[in-house]
Amino acid sequence: MSKVDETLISDVSQENEEEIFIGKMIQEELKNQERTVTWLARKLNCDRTNIYDIFKRHSIDSELLLRVCVVLNVNFFDYYVRLVDAKINEHLLTHFKQQTTPSQS
């Protein structure tokens, strides 16, 4: 996982649940590509203020995210897939530990 990934997938609760801050990830990718907010707004056929609004979002509509992925040529959905996989593995491990731990009577 890259440094950007690590900083943008952050701890948000005491239970160590992770959240993807998708707006910040889009903003960072735009910066990495040395593109402007105006450029992205033009590509998405919207106003610059909408782009700044996207940057503030922790979640985003999947259709809009798909459009952003295509324009920036980055699969942001992959971050969600990795998070889901990690959560499923965590759940399975917890379930397995519960099944293999002897109960105390």
C-alpha positions, -999 to 999 in steps of 0.1 A, spaced: 0 0 0 14 34 -9 19 63 14 -11 81 0 -32 49 5 -21 47 41 -29 83 49 -63 83 32 -76 50 46 -77 61 82 -87 49 116 -120 65 125 -132 47 156 -120 29 186 -130 -4 170 -104 3 143 -130 5 116 -115 20 85 -131 46 63 -121 57 28 -120 94 24 -128 93 -13 -129 130 -19 -94 135 -5 -82 106 -26 -96 122 -58 -80 155 -48 -46 139 -43 -48 120 -76 -57 152 -94 -27 169 -78 -4 139 -86 -15 142 -122 -7 179 -121 -43 187 -133 -65 216 -122 -99 217 -107 -110 236 -138 -98 208 -160 -117 181 -140 -148 203 -139 -147 206 -177 -142 169 -181 -171 161 -158 -192 188 -173 -199 206 -140 -189 237 -121 -156 240 -102 -176 244 -70 -189 209 -75 -154 196 -77 -145 213 -44 -176 197 -29 -165 163 -41 -131 168 -23 -150 172 10 -169 140 6 -163 108 26 -186 89 2 -197 94 -34 -224 82 -57 -211 52 -77 -220 67 -111 -201 99 -103 -172 79 -91 -172 58 -123 -170 91 -143 -141 103 -122 -123 70 -126 -126 72 -163 -115 108 -165 -85 103 -142 -78 68 -155 -77 55 -119 -98 27 -104 -109 42 -71 -133 13 -67 -103 -9 -60 -98 8 -26 -133 -3 -16 -127 -38 -28 -96 -40 -7 -114 -26 23 -143 -51 19 -118 -80 15 -100 -69 47 -133 -66 66 -145 -100 54 -112 -116 64 -113 -99 98 -149 -112 103 -139 -147 93 -109 -147 116 -130 -135 145 -156 -161 138 -130 -188 135 -114 -178 168 -147 -179 185 -154 -214 172 -119 -227 183 -118 -211 217 -130 -234 244 -159 -220 263 -155 -215 300 -184 -229 321 
